[in-house]
């Protein structure tokens, strides 16, 4: 169909059947989700399609997703919440992943450098692209910050045509060479995934 990537499948743990997106997620079991996500992503990739496994990380509710802070200890994060994403990106050899709306602690998921650079790119040796979720509403300018997202490891912006202009304006007004390096790195990951 000429489509390079699709935002899905959802790999979060199902916490309640009453959330509006429960049907997108696979199960309550981290290892079952690990294997399901790995197989779905691998099968799609064998047909030339990139699956942007979503929504990393700790995205367990629908209401207030763009303002909630989620807290969890590292052991539970690694044993439960990261496992499906690890399966998709390592065993499934995925080339796309989508962050979530929520904050992890006090840090917006798309600006969480430890998650993206430490775990995904560092521990898992992930070389595909990272895309943010499509923020909407009146709080997007204060809640998310394009330069901070690029610096932390987000490579693409979902459904947001303003970010490119925002980044160009930031570079011109701040003479920030680091952001240019970050943008080059982001471009490299996107092009690598699409090849």
Backbone as CSV, one residue per row, in Angstrom:
resi,resn,N_x,N_y,N_z,CA_x,CA_y,CA_z,C_x,C_y,C_z
1,UNK,0.816,-1.217,0.000,0.000,0.000,0.000,0.850,1.267,0.000
2,UNK,2.156,1.127,-0.020,3.019,2.299,-0.005,3.194,2.919,1.368
3,UNK,2.855,2.195,2.412,2.985,2.694,3.781,4.278,2.163,4.379
4,UNK,5.106,3.052,4.927,6.389,2.626,5.497,6.252,2.124,6.921
5,UNK,5.377,2.762,7.710,5.239,2.354,9.110,3.817,2.551,9.598
6,UNK,3.476,1.783,10.625,2.148,1.823,11.233,2.324,1.980,12.738
7,UNK,1.516,2.827,13.357,1.583,3.027,14.801,0.814,1.919,15.508
8,UNK,1.510,0.897,15.923,0.923,-0.244,16.598,1.884,-1.405,16.494
9,UNK,1.649,-2.486,17.125,0.561,-2.746,18.067,0.850,-2.139,19.442
10,UNK,-0.172,-2.107,20.266,-0.017,-1.649,21.635,0.559,-2.763,22.491
11,UNK,1.599,-2.456,23.247,2.273,-3.489,24.038,2.206,-3.231,25.532
12,UNK,1.368,-2.313,25.955,1.254,-2.056,27.383,0.491,-3.189,28.069
13,UNK,0.663,-3.284,29.358,-0.043,-4.276,30.159,-1.503,-3.846,30.300
14,UNK,-2.432,-4.759,30.105,-3.847,-4.440,30.329,-4.079,-4.365,31.832
15,UNK,-4.523,-3.219,32.296,-4.797,-3.053,33.729,-6.278,-3.113,34.037
16,UNK,-7.115,-2.723,33.100,-8.554,-2.778,33.292,-9.220,-2.945,31.936
17,UNK,-10.287,-3.724,31.854,-10.983,-3.876,30.571,-11.809,-2.654,30.199
18,UNK,-11.897,-1.670,31.089,-12.768,-0.525,30.864,-12.076,0.661,30.212
19,UNK,-10.761,0.600,30.006,-10.127,1.715,29.320,-10.486,1.641,27.848
20,UNK,-10.533,2.767,27.186,-11.023,2.773,25.807,-10.060,2.104,24.838
21,UNK,-8.821,1.881,25.226,-7.867,1.246,24.328,-7.460,-0.153,24.779
22,UNK,-8.195,-0.757,25.673,-7.838,-2.087,26.159,-7.756,-3.096,25.024
23,UNK,-8.574,-2.928,24.002,-8.569,-3.879,22.887,-7.276,-3.818,22.082
24,UNK,-6.497,-2.737,22.218,-5.236,-2.619,21.487,-4.109,-3.407,22.146
25,UNK,-4.253,-3.712,23.420,-3.174,-4.368,24.146,-3.383,-5.872,24.161
26,UNK,-2.347,-6.618,24.488,-2.369,-8.059,24.305,-2.822,-8.835,25.533
27,UNK,-2.213,-8.557,26.689,-2.549,-9.338,27.872,-2.069,-8.618,29.127
28,UNK,-2.232,-9.304,30.259,-1.714,-8.816,31.534,-0.352,-9.416,31.856
29,UNK,0.152,-10.287,30.993,1.373,-11.040,31.258,2.548,-10.483,30.453
30,UNK,3.598,-10.080,31.131,4.742,-9.441,30.472,5.432,-10.360,29.481
31,UNK,5.619,-11.631,29.820,6.322,-12.544,28.920,5.463,-12.927,27.715
32,UNK,4.166,-13.057,27.917,3.272,-13.306,26.782,3.318,-12.108,25.831
33,UNK,3.269,-10.918,26.386,3.362,-9.702,25.573,4.713,-9.609,24.874
34,UNK,5.787,-10.017,25.560,7.138,-10.018,24.977,7.128,-10.836,23.691
35,UNK,6.619,-12.061,23.761,6.625,-12.954,22.599,5.628,-12.523,21.526
36,UNK,4.449,-12.088,21.928,3.468,-11.614,20.941,4.008,-10.410,20.179
37,UNK,4.518,-9.424,20.904,5.051,-8.215,20.262,6.208,-8.563,19.339
38,UNK,7.105,-9.438,19.795,8.247,-9.836,18.970,7.785,-10.488,17.670
39,UNK,6.815,-11.386,17.753,6.346,-12.093,16.562,5.569,-11.191,15.609
40,UNK,4.749,-10.311,16.133,3.993,-9.386,15.289,4.948,-8.454,14.545
41,UNK,5.889,-7.877,15.275,6.832,-6.931,14.678,7.714,-7.623,13.647
42,UNK,8.189,-8.825,13.973,9.043,-9.562,13.053,8.289,-9.950,11.773
43,UNK,7.048,-10.405,11.908,6.261,-10.794,10.731,5.985,-9.587,9.834
44,UNK,5.659,-8.455,10.432,5.418,-7.247,9.636,6.695,-6.801,8.937
45,UNK,7.805,-6.879,9.655,9.084,-6.460,9.062,9.461,-7.356,7.893
46,UNK,9.133,-8.634,7.960,9.448,-9.543,6.854,8.698,-9.151,5.582
47,UNK,7.636,-8.368,5.726,6.869,-7.867,4.585,7.245,-6.427,4.234
48,UNK,8.253,-5.887,4.928,8.719,-4.537,4.632,8.013,-3.434,5.387
49,UNK,7.245,-3.775,6.438,6.484,-2.783,7.196,7.102,-2.574,8.571
50,UNK,7.283,-1.333,8.950,7.779,-0.989,10.284,6.582,-0.801,11.210
51,UNK,6.577,-1.525,12.320,5.548,-1.354,13.343,6.118,-0.464,14.434
52,UNK,5.456,0.640,14.722,5.858,1.520,15.810,5.178,1.023,17.075
53,UNK,5.827,0.082,17.746,5.268,-0.534,18.949,4.980,0.574,19.960
54,UNK,3.826,0.530,20.585,3.453,1.660,21.427,2.847,1.206,22.747
55,UNK,2.756,1.990,23.700,3.227,3.330,23.971,4.198,3.231,25.134
56,UNK,5.454,3.447,24.877,6.499,3.306,25.886,6.544,4.564,26.744
57,UNK,6.217,4.483,27.890,6.234,3.466,28.899,5.307,3.863,30.043
58,UNK,4.779,2.904,30.763,3.879,3.110,31.909,2.613,3.863,31.515
59,UNK,2.095,3.557,30.345,0.890,4.189,29.822,-0.303,3.307,30.167
60,UNK,-0.824,3.449,31.379,-1.830,2.516,31.877,-3.217,3.100,32.057
61,UNK,-3.468,4.270,31.528,-4.810,4.825,31.649,-5.097,5.728,30.478
62,UNK,-6.365,5.915,30.202,-6.776,6.756,29.079,-7.045,8.186,29.535
63,UNK,-7.770,8.337,30.641,-8.105,9.682,31.122,-6.867,10.385,31.655
64,UNK,-6.672,11.611,31.225,-5.580,12.430,31.746,-4.199,11.973,31.312
65,UNK,-4.105,11.246,30.206,-2.799,10.715,29.798,-1.786,11.811,29.491
66,UNK,-2.257,13.000,29.102,-1.329,14.059,28.738,-0.884,14.910,29.922
67,UNK,-1.219,14.492,31.111,-0.778,15.286,32.260,-0.391,14.448,33.474
68,UNK,-0.601,13.135,33.406,-0.344,12.303,34.581,1.146,12.013,34.750
69,UNK,1.563,11.901,35.993,2.903,11.426,36.331,2.752,10.008,36.849
70,UNK,3.495,9.068,36.279,3.423,7.678,36.712,4.710,7.310,37.421
71,UNK,4.579,6.588,38.515,5.729,6.196,39.322,5.771,4.683,39.469
72,UNK,6.968,4.151,39.440,7.141,2.719,39.550,8.603,2.454,39.903
73,UNK,8.877,1.350,40.590,10.283,1.053,40.876,10.931,0.368,39.674
74,UNK,12.257,0.408,39.636,12.975,-0.097,38.470,12.764,-1.584,38.240
75,UNK,12.672,-2.360,39.304,12.484,-3.801,39.135,11.171,-4.098,38.404
76,UNK,10.090,-3.470,38.835,8.808,-3.685,38.169,8.829,-3.165,36.738
77,UNK,9.476,-2.035,36.520,9.574,-1.507,35.160,10.268,-2.512,34.253
78,UNK,11.381,-3.059,34.718,12.146,-3.991,33.881,11.440,-5.338,33.717
79,UNK,10.833,-5.850,34.769,10.222,-7.182,34.716,8.854,-7.203,34.055
80,UNK,8.121,-6.103,34.140,6.747,-6.086,33.639,6.592,-5.150,32.435
81,UNK,6.885,-3.884,32.638,6.490,-2.865,31.667,7.422,-2.740,30.464
82,UNK,8.713,-2.969,30.640,9.645,-2.887,29.515,9.688,-4.157,28.671
83,UNK,9.329,-5.286,29.243,9.495,-6.572,28.557,8.856,-6.635,27.164
84,UNK,7.612,-6.207,26.972,7.042,-6.292,25.625,7.815,-5.451,24.600
85,UNK,8.277,-4.288,25.024,9.033,-3.413,24.124,10.395,-4.016,23.819
86,UNK,10.994,-4.630,24.829,12.273,-5.318,24.614,12.098,-6.445,23.590
87,UNK,11.033,-7.222,23.722,10.778,-8.296,22.766,10.613,-7.779,21.351
88,UNK,9.866,-6.693,21.207,9.624,-6.122,19.881,10.912,-5.614,19.243
89,UNK,11.774,-4.983,20.044,12.967,-4.355,19.480,14.163,-5.287,19.383
90,UNK,14.245,-6.307,20.231,15.402,-7.204,20.188,15.063,-8.490,19.440
91,UNK,14.186,-9.299,19.975,13.808,-10.553,19.320,13.071,-10.305,17.997
92,UNK,12.197,-9.304,17.985,11.431,-8.989,16.781,12.164,-8.109,15.789
93,UNK,13.326,-7.599,16.192,14.154,-6.738,15.347,13.382,-5.533,14.822
94,UNK,12.588,-4.926,15.700,11.777,-3.775,15.321,12.605,-2.557,14.956
95,UNK,12.016,-1.715,14.126,12.675,-0.491,13.678,11.897,0.762,14.066
96,UNK,10.797,0.602,14.828,10.011,1.751,15.241,9.428,1.545,16.624
97,UNK,9.398,2.609,17.400,8.761,2.573,18.720,8.159,3.941,18.998
98,UNK,6.992,3.957,19.633,6.300,5.195,19.961,6.302,5.395,21.474
99,UNK,6.647,6.603,21.898,6.614,6.920,23.323,5.168,7.177,23.748
100,UNK,4.981,7.461,25.024,3.635,7.675,25.554,3.451,9.126,25.972
101,UNK,2.202,9.479,26.283,1.866,10.837,26.702,2.324,11.163,28.116
102,UNK,2.283,10.182,28.977,2.484,10.434,30.407,3.917,10.828,30.730
103,UNK,4.078,11.321,31.934,5.416,11.525,32.477,5.825,10.240,33.195
104,UNK,7.100,9.953,33.173,7.662,8.860,33.964,8.365,9.554,35.116
105,UNK,7.772,9.465,36.290,8.192,10.357,37.365,7.763,11.757,36.966
106,UNK,8.694,12.698,36.965,8.366,14.069,36.561,8.807,14.371,35.137
107,UNK,9.304,13.369,34.412,9.857,13.587,33.072,8.932,13.041,31.998
108,UNK,8.548,13.895,31.064,7.706,13.486,29.939,8.393,12.341,29.200
109,UNK,7.648,11.296,28.862,8.226,10.085,28.272,9.072,10.382,27.033
110,UNK,8.647,11.318,26.190,9.387,11.631,24.967,10.641,12.461,25.219
111,UNK,10.875,12.849,26.470,12.120,13.536,26.829,12.918,12.727,27.852
112,UNK,12.576,11.461,28.001,13.202,10.619,29.017,14.464,9.951,28.446
113,UNK,15.586,10.621,28.594,16.849,10.162,28.017,17.282,8.805,28.557
114,UNK,17.051,8.539,29.833,17.437,7.235,30.388,16.699,6.093,29.703
115,UNK,15.430,6.300,29.401,14.648,5.282,28.704,15.173,5.083,27.283
116,UNK,15.325,6.191,26.554,15.663,6.077,25.132,17.144,5.816,24.884
117,UNK,18.006,6.607,25.499,19.448,6.452,25.258,20.081,5.391,26.143
118,UNK,19.615,5.295,27.377,20.187,4.320,28.303,19.736,2.904,28.022
119,UNK,18.423,2.690,28.028,17.889,1.331,27.877,17.792,0.930,26.407
120,UNK,16.999,1.659,25.625,16.759,1.233,24.239,18.024,1.243,23.389
121,UNK,18.665,2.379,23.301,19.838,2.491,22.426,21.089,1.902,23.070
122,UNK,21.178,1.979,24.394,22.351,1.456,25.095,22.281,-0.041,25.338
123,UNK,21.407,-0.460,26.238,21.325,-1.873,26.627,20.824,-2.776,25.498
124,UNK,19.808,-2.330,24.762,19.213,-3.176,23.735,19.853,-2.999,22.359
125,UNK,20.735,-2.012,22.217,21.415,-1.737,20.935,20.412,-1.435,19.811
126,UNK,19.335,-0.774,20.157,18.280,-0.429,19.196,18.780,0.649,18.241
127,UNK,18.536,0.462,16.929,19.014,1.402,15.923,17.903,1.962,15.038
128,UNK,16.656,1.670,15.369,15.548,2.228,14.607,15.186,3.612,15.119
129,UNK,14.007,4.101,14.725,13.610,5.440,15.153,12.633,5.394,16.318
130,UNK,12.591,6.513,17.044,11.672,6.706,18.165,10.768,7.878,17.804
131,UNK,9.459,7.638,17.862,8.483,8.672,17.522,7.652,8.972,18.767
132,UNK,7.302,10.246,18.952,6.444,10.582,20.092,4.997,10.291,19.724
133,UNK,4.137,10.258,20.728,2.712,10.089,20.477,2.145,11.441,20.051
134,UNK,1.019,11.422,19.377,0.436,12.633,18.793,-0.237,13.471,19.866
135,UNK,0.505,14.413,20.420,-0.069,15.302,21.421,-1.088,16.227,20.785
136,UNK,-2.194,16.411,21.469,-3.227,17.328,21.004,-3.715,18.142,22.180
137,UNK,-4.417,19.215,21.889,-5.002,20.003,22.959,-4.206,21.255,23.258
138,UNK,-4.663,21.983,24.241,-4.107,23.301,24.524,-2.785,23.259,25.275
139,UNK,-2.430,22.116,25.853,-1.230,22.073,26.691,0.013,21.600,25.950
140,UNK,-0.065,21.406,24.631,1.059,20.790,23.937,2.314,21.645,23.950
141,UNK,2.189,22.972,23.872,3.377,23.822,23.851,4.115,23.817,25.180
142,UNK,3.387,23.759,26.271,4.053,23.760,27.572,4.433,22.355,28.017
143,UNK,3.689,21.361,27.571,3.937,19.990,28.019,5.102,19.342,27.298
144,UNK,5.209,19.597,26.013,6.289,18.994,25.240,7.167,20.087,24.661
145,UNK,8.419,19.757,24.465,9.393,20.723,24.008,10.239,20.048,22.930
146,UNK,10.111,20.519,21.682,10.804,19.900,20.554,12.297,19.723,20.760
147,UNK,13.031,20.778,21.126,14.468,20.607,21.341,14.795,19.600,22.446
148,UNK,14.023,19.601,23.522,14.271,18.637,24.605,13.989,17.213,24.137
149,UNK,12.969,17.052,23.304,12.638,15.730,22.795,13.742,15.209,21.882
150,UNK,14.203,16.033,20.956,15.288,15.626,20.048,16.552,15.317,20.846
151,UNK,16.864,16.158,21.806,18.079,15.957,22.612,18.026,14.646,23.402
152,UNK,16.840,14.298,23.891,16.700,13.089,24.708,16.658,11.810,23.882
153,UNK,16.418,11.924,22.563,16.424,10.727,21.735,15.204,10.507,20.871
154,UNK,14.187,11.365,20.975,13.039,11.257,20.082,13.468,11.716,18.699
155,UNK,13.145,10.929,17.672,13.621,11.212,16.321,12.559,11.797,15.400
156,UNK,11.300,11.449,15.635,10.186,11.902,14.796,9.071,12.448,15.671
157,UNK,8.265,13.323,15.077,7.125,13.886,15.783,5.853,13.439,15.086
158,UNK,4.981,12.791,15.828,3.752,12.215,15.267,2.693,13.297,15.044
159,UNK,2.248,13.422,13.817,1.145,14.319,13.448,1.358,15.758,13.890
160,UNK,2.580,16.217,13.917,2.842,17.576,14.371,3.773,18.259,13.383
161,UNK,3.206,18.963,12.440,3.990,19.655,11.431,4.700,20.897,11.910
162,UNK,4.393,21.365,13.117,5.021,22.590,13.640,6.414,22.356,14.183
163,UNK,6.733,21.150,14.601,7.992,20.897,15.291,9.220,21.255,14.445
164,UNK,9.179,20.954,13.143,10.315,21.295,12.281,10.614,22.781,12.305
165,UNK,9.563,23.585,12.171,9.724,25.039,12.250,10.186,25.486,13.622
166,UNK,9.646,24.852,14.657,10.058,25.169,16.028,11.545,24.902,16.221
167,UNK,12.019,23.758,15.705,13.433,23.412,15.845,14.317,24.373,15.061
168,UNK,13.908,24.712,13.843,14.687,25.660,13.038,14.767,27.011,13.732
169,UNK,13.655,27.466,14.275,13.634,28.737,15.005,14.531,28.677,16.236
170,UNK,14.490,27.565,16.951,15.334,27.397,18.135,16.817,27.463,17.767
171,UNK,17.194,26.778,16.689,18.599,26.769,16.261,19.046,28.170,15.897
172,UNK,18.210,28.917,15.140,18.584,30.269,14.724,18.705,31.215,15.918
173,UNK,17.803,31.097,16.867,17.807,32.052,17.983,18.805,31.692,19.076
174,UNK,19.240,30.439,19.153,20.147,30.032,20.223,21.549,29.664,19.751
175,UNK,21.746,29.587,18.454,23.047,29.212,17.901,23.568,27.951,18.599
176,UNK,22.674,26.962,18.712,22.943,25.747,19.475,23.443,24.638,18.544
177,UNK,24.742,24.376,18.565,25.299,23.343,17.705,24.938,21.942,18.183
178,UNK,24.699,21.771,19.475,24.335,20.447,19.985,23.014,19.969,19.389
179,UNK,22.056,20.884,19.257,20.774,20.478,18.695,20.926,20.066,17.232
180,UNK,21.848,20.702,16.509,22.105,20.285,15.134,22.665,18.867,15.091
181,UNK,23.565,18.547,16.008,24.092,17.179,16.084,22.983,16.196,16.430
182,UNK,22.101,16.595,17.350,20.975,15.734,17.727,20.036,15.500,16.542
183,UNK,19.813,16.535,15.746,18.943,16.409,14.580,19.591,15.508,13.519
184,UNK,20.898,15.608,13.358,21.603,14.714,12.434,21.498,13.264,12.888
185,UNK,21.662,13.047,14.195,21.530,11.704,14.742,20.128,11.154,14.512
186,UNK,19.109,11.985,14.753,17.720,11.571,14.546,17.495,11.198,13.080
187,UNK,18.012,12.013,12.185,17.894,11.739,10.759,18.535,10.404,10.397
188,UNK,19.684,10.126,11.000,20.393,8.872,10.733,19.532,7.673,11.121
189,UNK,18.908,7.728,12.296,18.077,6.608,12.743,16.850,6.419,11.854
190,UNK,16.243,7.520,11.435,15.061,7.431,10.562,15.454,6.811,9.225
191,UNK,16.533,7.304,8.636,16.972,6.768,7.334,17.417,5.305,7.433
192,UNK,18.070,4.966,8.536,18.492,3.572,8.746,17.284,2.639,8.800
193,UNK,16.255,3.072,9.522,15.049,2.248,9.662,14.322,2.091,8.331
194,UNK,14.306,3.119,7.529,13.554,3.085,6.273,14.288,2.322,5.169
195,UNK,15.578,2.082,5.336,16.336,1.336,4.322,16.188,-0.150,4.467
